[in-house]
Amino acid sequence: MSRVSLVSLIVLAALLAACGNQTAITPTQAPEKIVVYSGRSEKLVAPLFTQFTEATGIQVEVRYGDTAELAATILEEGPNSPADLFFAQDAGALGALAAAEMLTLLPSTLLEQVEPRFRSADGLWIGISGRARVVVYNTNKLTEADLPRSITGFVDPKWKGRVGWAPTNGSFQAFVTAMRVQLGEEATKAWLEGMIANDVKTYERNAAIVQAVADGEIDVGFVNHYYLYQMQSQSGNALAAANYYPADGDVGALINIAGVGILKTAKNSSAAQRLIEYMLSTEGQRYFAEQTYEYPLSGGVQPDPRLKPLSEIKTPDIDLNQLRDLQGTLQLLREVGAL
């Protein structure tokens, strides 16, 4: 065989081998994707999802909406729900899904990152950030000494027309559920009716309540603690408003959570778990501490120094797992005319 022919055979063999090897190459896989139903607003949490995607490559498809409505949607969709993970504004909605056996057990490695009081007793959901109920008040008109020690004191006629609330808000509804747990159905109904009789002003959002208080439109409002700091950050100016935490374990000082649960029917549960891991990581918890002014619950991250430490808030003795009866609260709010 000539030298040229030998070289040609060697080259041909190499080409055939290369072609054979190509068939063994794994084709490029589509990036992982999870579907999140979020009761938290796009403005509030979309940047966090972007950070997660940049860090992991996992795409996040989000359906935003009201927490209670999304929970009802998931229940209606049942096994056909496209959602992998539910990000709720409060523990009550998560509890409702857990009671309906829609959530799957989370691994202990996740659960142990958060205090027991901020997670499901059954390991079905976990708190991501803490959110305190407060009374925001106008500092030009009032001091803390002018405010009642209990939120039930605002039915006093001297507060007529001076108070604002947002009954369609999920956090307010969770607070009412907590009141039902602590004070009972009749006492809660009487308080709601008393507030309505006292000409309480209704707003669609907590931020609108804080602005109304700062503008002197009303004197006090029932909100979550962080709205004041978010609005101050956005405006760059101090507002004529401050937060007050009702005393003595009053239900008005409830510490609720924004939390997550993975659906039993999730198609991408492993990716959903990675999202939870990211949310509980130091980076994720810093986002909540520095961008949304909520209480971090994991990662050794400290809250904004303007916030009252969780250890100093005398919270009501209520297990967040007891806040699952969202439907009962909605029925009560409709019955008294708040919705």
C-alpha positions as CSV (number, residue, x, y, z in Angstrom):
1,M,0.0,0.0,0.0
2,S,1.4,3.4,-0.9
3,R,2.2,5.9,1.7
4,V,-0.6,8.3,0.4
5,S,-3.2,5.5,0.6
6,L,-2.2,4.7,4.1
7,V,-2.6,8.3,5.2
8,S,-5.9,8.5,3.4
9,L,-7.2,5.5,5.3
10,I,-6.0,7.0,8.6
11,V,-7.8,10.3,7.9
12,L,-11.0,8.4,6.8
13,A,-11.0,6.3,10.0
14,A,-10.6,9.5,12.1
15,L,-13.5,11.1,10.4
16,L,-15.7,8.1,10.8
17,A,-14.8,7.9,14.5
18,A,-15.6,11.6,14.9
19,C,-19.0,11.1,13.3
20,G,-19.7,8.2,15.6
21,N,-18.8,10.2,18.6
22,Q,-21.2,13.0,17.6
23,T,-24.2,10.7,18.1
24,A,-23.2,10.3,21.7
25,I,-23.2,14.0,22.5
26,T,-26.2,15.0,24.7
27,P,-28.2,17.7,23.0
28,T,-28.4,21.0,24.8
29,Q,-31.3,20.8,27.3
30,A,-33.8,23.6,27.7
31,P,-33.3,25.6,30.8
32,E,-35.2,24.5,33.9
33,K,-38.4,26.5,34.6
34,I,-40.7,26.8,37.5
35,V,-44.2,28.2,37.7
36,V,-44.9,30.4,40.8
37,Y,-48.2,31.7,41.9
38,S,-47.4,34.8,43.9
39,G,-49.7,36.6,46.2
40,R,-46.8,39.1,46.7
41,S,-46.8,42.0,44.2
42,E,-44.6,42.0,41.1
43,K,-43.1,45.3,42.1
44,L,-42.1,43.8,45.5
45,V,-40.6,40.4,44.5
46,A,-39.9,40.4,40.8
47,P,-36.3,41.6,41.3
48,L,-35.7,38.7,43.7
49,F,-36.8,36.2,41.0
50,T,-34.5,37.9,38.5
51,Q,-31.6,37.5,41.0
52,F,-32.4,33.8,41.4
53,T,-32.4,33.2,37.7
54,E,-29.1,35.0,37.3
55,A,-27.6,32.9,40.0
56,T,-29.0,29.5,39.0
57,G,-30.1,29.7,35.3
58,I,-33.6,28.5,36.4
59,Q,-36.4,30.5,34.7
60,V,-39.3,31.7,36.8
61,E,-42.7,32.1,35.3
62,V,-44.9,34.1,37.7
63,R,-48.6,34.5,38.0
64,Y,-49.3,37.5,40.3
65,G,-52.6,38.1,42.1
66,D,-54.4,38.4,45.4
67,T,-53.2,35.7,47.9
68,A,-56.7,34.5,48.8
69,E,-57.8,34.4,45.1
70,L,-54.7,32.5,44.1
71,A,-55.2,30.0,46.9
72,A,-58.8,29.5,45.7
73,T,-57.6,29.1,42.1
74,I,-55.1,26.4,43.1
75,L,-57.9,24.6,45.0
76,E,-60.2,24.9,41.9
77,E,-57.4,23.7,39.6
78,G,-56.7,20.7,41.8
79,P,-54.3,18.2,40.2
80,N,-54.3,20.2,37.0
81,S,-52.7,23.3,38.5
82,P,-49.6,24.4,36.6
83,A,-48.2,25.9,39.7
84,D,-45.0,24.4,41.2
85,L,-44.8,26.8,44.2
86,F,-47.2,29.1,46.0
87,F,-45.7,32.3,47.4
88,A,-48.3,33.6,49.9
89,Q,-48.7,36.9,51.6
90,D,-49.7,35.2,54.8
91,A,-49.8,31.9,56.7
92,G,-53.5,31.6,56.5
93,A,-53.6,30.9,52.7
94,L,-50.8,28.4,53.0
95,G,-52.6,26.7,55.9
96,A,-55.8,26.5,53.8
97,L,-53.8,24.7,51.0
98,A,-52.1,22.4,53.6
99,A,-55.5,21.5,55.0
100,A,-56.7,20.6,51.6
101,E,-53.7,18.3,51.2
102,M,-52.4,20.3,48.3
103,L,-48.8,20.9,49.6
104,T,-45.9,18.4,49.8
105,L,-43.6,17.9,52.8
106,L,-40.5,20.1,52.8
107,P,-37.1,18.7,53.6
108,S,-35.8,19.2,57.2
109,T,-32.7,20.9,55.8
110,L,-35.1,23.8,54.8
111,L,-37.4,23.7,57.8
112,E,-34.7,23.9,60.4
113,Q,-33.4,27.2,59.0
114,V,-36.5,29.0,60.4
115,E,-37.9,29.2,64.0
116,P,-40.7,26.7,64.6
117,R,-43.2,29.5,65.1
118,F,-42.6,30.7,61.6
119,R,-43.2,27.4,59.8
120,S,-45.8,24.7,59.4
121,A,-46.0,22.3,62.3
122,D,-46.5,19.6,59.7
123,G,-43.6,20.8,57.6
124,L,-45.8,21.7,54.6
125,W,-44.9,25.4,54.3
126,I,-42.2,27.8,55.6
127,G,-41.9,31.5,56.3
128,I,-39.5,33.5,54.2
129,S,-39.9,36.9,55.8
130,G,-41.6,38.3,58.9
131,R,-44.3,41.0,58.8
132,A,-45.6,42.8,61.8
133,R,-49.1,44.3,62.1
134,V,-48.9,47.9,63.4
135,V,-50.9,51.0,63.8
136,V,-49.4,53.8,61.7
137,Y,-50.2,57.2,63.2
138,N,-49.7,60.9,62.2
139,T,-46.9,62.3,64.3
140,N,-48.1,65.9,63.9
141,K,-51.4,65.0,65.7
142,L,-50.6,62.1,68.0
143,T,-48.0,60.5,70.2
144,E,-47.9,56.8,71.3
145,A,-49.4,57.9,74.6
146,D,-52.5,59.0,72.8
147,L,-53.1,55.5,71.3
148,P,-55.0,52.6,73.0
149,R,-53.0,49.7,74.2
150,S,-55.2,47.3,72.3
151,I,-56.5,47.6,68.8
152,T,-60.0,46.9,70.1
153,G,-59.9,50.4,71.7
154,F,-60.4,52.1,68.3
155,V,-64.2,51.4,68.5
156,D,-64.3,54.3,71.1
157,P,-66.4,57.2,69.7
158,K,-63.4,59.5,70.0
159,W,-61.8,57.7,67.0
160,K,-64.9,58.2,64.8
161,G,-63.8,58.9,61.2
162,R,-60.1,59.0,62.1
163,V,-59.1,55.4,61.3
164,G,-58.3,53.6,58.0
165,W,-58.2,49.9,57.0
166,A,-58.0,47.7,53.9
167,P,-60.4,44.8,54.3
168,T,-59.6,43.3,50.9
169,N,-55.9,43.0,51.8
170,G,-54.7,39.5,52.6
171,S,-52.7,40.6,55.6
172,F,-55.7,42.3,57.1
173,Q,-57.8,39.2,56.5
174,A,-55.1,37.1,58.3
175,F,-55.2,39.5,61.2
176,V,-59.0,39.1,61.4
177,T,-58.5,35.4,61.4
178,A,-56.1,35.7,64.3
179,M,-58.6,37.9,66.2
180,R,-61.2,35.1,65.7
181,V,-58.7,32.6,67.1
182,Q,-57.8,34.8,70.1
183,L,-61.0,36.6,71.0
184,G,-63.7,34.3,69.5
185,E,-66.2,34.7,66.7
186,E,-68.7,37.0,68.4
187,A,-66.1,39.4,69.8
188,T,-64.5,39.7,66.4
189,K,-67.8,40.4,64.7
190,A,-68.6,43.0,67.4
191,W,-65.3,44.7,66.8
192,L,-65.8,44.8,63.0
193,E,-69.3,46.1,63.4
194,G,-68.0,48.7,65.9
195,M,-65.3,49.9,63.5
196,I,-67.9,50.3,60.7
197,A,-70.3,52.1,63.0
198,N,-67.3,54.4,63.9
199,D,-67.0,55.4,60.3
200,V,-63.7,53.6,59.5
201,K,-62.3,54.7,56.2
202,T,-61.7,52.0,53.6
203,Y,-58.7,51.8,51.3
204,E,-57.6,49.3,48.7
205,R,-54.0,49.2,49.7
206,N,-51.8,49.6,52.8
207,A,-49.6,52.1,51.0
208,A,-52.7,54.3,50.5
209,I,-53.4,54.2,54.2
210,V,-49.9,55.2,55.1
211,Q,-50.1,58.1,52.7
212,A,-53.5,59.2,54.0
213,V,-52.1,59.2,57.6
214,A,-49.0,61.2,56.6
215,D,-51.2,63.7,54.7
216,G,-53.5,64.1,57.7
217,E,-56.5,62.7,55.9
218,I,-56.9,60.2,58.7
219,D,-55.0,60.0,62.0
220,V,-54.3,56.2,62.2
221,G,-54.4,53.1,60.1
222,F,-54.0,49.4,60.4
223,V,-51.1,48.2,58.2
224,N,-48.0,46.0,58.0
225,H,-44.9,47.6,59.4
226,Y,-42.8,47.9,56.3
227,Y,-45.0,50.1,54.1
228,L,-43.9,53.2,56.0
229,Y,-40.2,52.5,55.3
230,Q,-40.8,51.6,51.7
231,M,-42.6,54.9,51.1
232,Q,-39.9,56.9,52.9
233,S,-37.3,55.2,50.7
234,Q,-39.2,55.9,47.5
235,S,-39.9,59.6,48.4
236,G,-36.5,60.3,49.9
237,N,-38.3,62.3,52.6
238,A,-39.4,61.7,56.1
239,L,-43.2,61.2,56.4
240,A,-45.2,62.6,59.3
241,A,-46.0,59.1,60.4
242,A,-44.7,56.4,62.7
243,N,-45.5,52.8,63.6
244,Y,-47.0,51.8,66.9
245,Y,-47.1,48.2,68.2
246,P,-50.1,47.5,70.4
247,A,-49.0,46.2,73.8
248,D,-49.4,43.2,76.1
249,G,-49.6,40.5,73.5
250,D,-52.5,42.2,71.7
251,V,-53.7,40.7,68.4
252,G,-53.0,44.0,66.8
253,A,-49.2,43.2,67.1
254,L,-49.4,39.9,65.3
255,I,-46.3,38.8,63.5
256,N,-47.3,37.0,60.4
257,I,-45.1,35.6,57.6
258,A,-44.8,35.7,53.9
259,G,-44.2,32.1,53.0
260,V,-44.0,29.4,50.5
261,G,-45.2,25.8,49.9
262,I,-44.5,23.4,47.0
263,L,-47.6,21.9,45.4
264,K,-48.0,18.1,45.5
265,T,-48.6,18.2,41.8
266,A,-45.5,20.3,41.0
267,K,-43.8,19.2,37.8
268,N,-40.5,20.9,38.8
269,S,-40.3,20.3,42.6
270,S,-36.5,20.1,42.7
271,A,-36.2,23.5,41.0
272,A,-38.9,24.9,43.4
273,Q,-36.9,23.7,46.3
274,R,-33.8,25.5,45.0
275,L,-35.9,28.7,44.9
276,I,-36.8,28.3,48.5
277,E,-33.1,27.6,49.4
278,Y,-32.2,30.8,47.6
279,M,-34.9,32.8,49.4
280,L,-33.6,31.5,52.8
281,S,-29.9,32.1,51.9
282,T,-28.0,35.1,53.1
283,E,-28.4,36.8,49.7
284,G,-32.1,36.2,49.6
285,Q,-32.7,37.3,53.2
286,R,-30.7,40.5,52.6
287,Y,-33.1,41.3,49.8
288,F,-36.0,41.3,52.2
289,A,-34.1,43.2,54.9
290,E,-32.7,45.9,52.6
291,Q,-35.2,46.2,49.8
292,T,-38.6,45.4,51.3
293,Y,-37.8,46.3,55.0
294,E,-39.3,43.0,56.3
295,Y,-37.9,40.9,59.1
296,P,-35.4,38.3,57.8
297,L,-36.0,34.8,59.3
298,S,-32.8,33.0,58.3
299,G,-29.2,33.3,57.2
300,G,-28.1,35.3,60.3
301,V,-29.2,38.5,58.5
302,Q,-30.2,41.5,60.7
303,P,-33.3,43.6,60.0
304,D,-33.2,47.3,59.2
305,P,-32.1,49.1,62.4
306,R,-35.2,51.3,62.4
307,L,-37.3,48.2,63.0
308,K,-38.3,47.2,66.5
309,P,-36.5,43.9,67.1
310,L,-38.8,40.8,67.0
311,S,-37.6,39.9,70.5
312,E,-39.1,43.1,71.8
313,I,-42.5,42.8,70.3
314,K,-45.1,41.3,72.7
315,T,-46.9,39.2,70.2
316,P,-50.2,37.4,70.8
317,D,-50.0,33.8,71.7
318,I,-51.3,32.5,68.4
319,D,-49.9,29.6,66.3
320,L,-49.8,30.7,62.7
321,N,-50.9,27.2,61.8
322,Q,-54.3,28.2,63.3
323,L,-54.9,30.9,60.6
324,R,-56.1,28.5,57.9
325,D,-59.8,29.3,58.1
326,L,-59.6,32.0,55.4
327,Q,-63.1,31.2,54.1
328,G,-64.6,31.7,57.5
329,T,-63.0,35.2,57.7
330,L,-64.1,36.2,54.3
331,Q,-67.7,35.1,55.1
332,L,-67.6,37.2,58.3
333,L,-66.2,40.3,56.5
334,R,-69.0,40.0,54.0
335,E,-71.6,39.4,56.7
336,V,-70.7,42.7,58.5
337,G,-70.4,44.6,55.2
338,A,-66.7,45.2,55.3
339,L,-66.4,43.5,51.8
